Amino acid sequence: MTARVGVVVFPGSNCELDVRSAVRLLGGEADLVFHTETDLSGFDAVALPGGFAHGDYLRTGAIARFSPVMDAVTRFAADGGPVLGICNGFQVLTEAGLLPGALQKNAGLRFLCATVQVRVETTSSVLTGEAAVGQVLAVPINHFEGNFVCDAETLQRLRDEDRVVLRYVKNPNGSLDAVAGVCNEGRNVVGLMPHPERAVEAVLGSADGAVLLRSFLAAGAGSPRSPRVEARAS
Amino acid sequence: MTRFAARIEVTHRPGILDPQGATIERALPALGWSNVTEVEVGKSIHLVIEASDEEAARAQVDEMCRRLLTNPVLEDYRLELDALTAEPAA
């Protein structure tokens, strides 16, 4: 019982093979989906990987949100399907309005490439269902625009509704309230700047990202979108 | 129809960090300008649009700004329009 994950490839994505490889390593199925696709019906979950979609021209994610596949991603999310945006994928999801806030340049004006510690703040999301609240994970970051920002009202809502999924233990980039990852109201769309797919086995330096991707696969397998769930119900 | 030159100046919203502006502000005193504050680096987008009148052109460029050219979480913009010489009727 596992999930079939569609890994969206924009021109300029560069982490799609890592995500596919990590999903397969964890027992899931994964296929690449080019950004011109308009049908995601064969998938139980969708991941938007890191990179520089459409060159990140204008703003990170600004052009990618108009790729044909994004209409399908929006419908998939509206139907309750698990959607994960990692790094540039997170930026695309905020530009598309599927997640609140935006990612601005790091406060220190430096590109950051390091393994950082993040704390799981809620288990009520498609990325953290199998983790524990308070669990600290070592996961790499690799970004210049990872500094989460939103207006005060939005931040209050995110806190009140328990929608900050991950926080940095030591804030590396100036993110408001040390936010490393957030989810939507339905808790089925999650974006995060750290790269869990780069921390799925000890040889990579950390296997702490595995619990996040395993949670995502479990959410996909149990998602209302999954044909397997419909088959069981009937 | 008239062609209008649009100049869109995109700036950071209040409270949004401008690391480039901050870095320049720190660099200027090294050249002797210790009297400079509030340096900001934004961006400028220029385009030419054809529309029936200035109001129509402004409405369309405003919509472009909201939907694509700026991110309202991070940025404000100011729009200036200038009518170019009208095209001779074909």
Interface residues (C-beta under 8 A of the other chain):
Chain A: L58 R59 A62 F66 T94 E95 G101 A102 Q104 K105 N106 A107 G108 L109 N147 V149 C150 D151 G174
Chain B: I16 L17 P19 Q20 A22 T23 L68 L69 N71 V73 L74
